[in-house]
Amino acid sequence: MVLALLVLVHLVRQLLPELDDLWLVLASAFIPARYGAMGADLPGGEVALFTSPFTHLAVHGDWLHLALNSAWLLAFGGAIAQRTGALRFYIFFLVSGLGGAAAFYLANSDLMQPMIGASGAISGLMGGVVRFLFPALDSGGFRRLREAPRSVRLMSLGEALTDRRILATSAILVVINVLTIVGFGAAQNGAGIAWEAHLGGYVLGLFTYGLFDNVSHLQDEPQPNVD
């Protein structure tokens, strides 16, 4: 369902005249400077103050951007969707996206450059997955995670924050994003990688996923289709 929405939005944009598409992107984008004195003058006006922290997740720069995010969504979203049920999955996705937007704002409060894409929310899914990824590897490997994610034990937050594998994974994620700041992978960085949103979404996902995990009641809830 989420992936279908992302693709649909991008397809609709292809049908719009260039100026209308630009307006839609800017009205949907999360722009930190929107919360300053010029906010009402930007596309979307005052309404976008409230909508853009959510709508920026649905808009992507090009098909490659969408394809990369779609691949990561499929990689991390399926197991979480099966564990949480439909409603909790969507809420967790949006909360993670808000975490990414908040981190981007805190690091760039006066920035006029727009941020678009679901990377912050997908990073939050990654943060949630690591809470049960390593218990799965300890008791059956990736196959168990793929075929029976609801049977895997969830790490408590305290356990996750002291697990060396999660700490190493988090450190690697930080390093990769820091490298985008100093220019590693210049082609991608030139497109404007919002590393702050990646880290903000990941941290919020890691810390809050336990509030959404609902394994014991999944049999009674519809499952979201993320493909």
ABEGO torsion letter per residue (X at the ends): XAAAAAAAAAAAAAABBAAAAAAAAAAABBBAAAABAAAAABBGEAAAAAAAAAAAAABBABAAAAAAAAAAAAAAAAAAAAAAEAAAAAAAAAAAAAAAAAAAAAABAABABBBBEAAAAAAAAAAAAAAAAAAAAAAGEAAAAAABAAABBBBBAAAAAABAAAAAAAAAAAAAAAAAAAGBGAAAAAAGBBAAAAAAAAAAAAAAAAAABAAAAAAABBBBBAX
